[in-house]
């Protein structure tokens, strides 16, 4: 038995089993809007769910960056002492 496997078996109480992994993937699949054609009878692979999750998170990061940039540009064109500027600053921070 390899040392990797023996370590894995020794720490198995902290590891998740296949059923727990399937449950977590299923929950993640429900949370993330997947762009996969699926029917009620077909399953999406765990790797596809994880891939779509990563893509979704990247899109969210890009959206946040784009919105932050737009708010910064708006702040530059606004009177710095106005209530609107205060609102924009609170959204950026």
Residue pairs with C-beta under 8 A, 6 or more apart in sequence:
8 15
16 24
21 46
22 46
25 46
25 49
25 50
28 49
28 50
28 53
29 44
29 49
32 49
32 52
32 53
32 56
33 56
34 44
34 48
34 49
34 52
35 52
36 44
36 48
36 52
38 44
68 92
71 88
71 91
71 92
72 92
74 88
75 85
75 88
75 89
75 92
78 84
78 85
78 88
79 85
